[in-house]
């Protein structure tokens, strides 16, 4: 079975994330445009899909996602809105051939608690604990093959408001993944649509 194929009974690939505010999305798109010429072997993310993943859920069922909505709504309601700053560029892994090009993030302290709560909600629902420490970043692209580590320029896109949490569906396509919001949860005191 392919790693991208859903296991039996689990037809939805999903994750929980903060959407990138519109004020920052244009800046990220500009950074990606500049890199496309300098690093043509990277498969770049679509401009409209930039987000900050708080918890990847993987392949799951519609029933599990429905059961997660209440706890995620409660967690979001306890996190006040704040400012997200997008600054710096980096590579994963830290050494050797790069696989991921990313931009760094500075998140308000309450968002780290929100991330911990999202992790606990996922584990309480029966998912395996995430073995890696949370490292907030925006993925800009992934290398298709082994490559030399490039020298990265500085980047600072400024700050914008973080005001909602979204449960996303991820559909894998030949042109790259597309993300569909399944449910939106405003952060404490934030106005906005809720699905």
Secondary structure, DSSP 8 states (H G I E B T S, - for coil): --TTS--TT--EEEEEEEE--HHHHHHHHHHHHHHHHH-TTEEE--GGG-EEEEEEEEEE-HHHHHHHHHHHHHHHHTSB-EEEEEEEEEEESSSSS--EEEEEEE--HHHHHHHHHHHHHHHHTT-----S----EEEEEEESS----------EEEEEEE-EEEEEEEE--TT--EEEEEEEEE-BT------
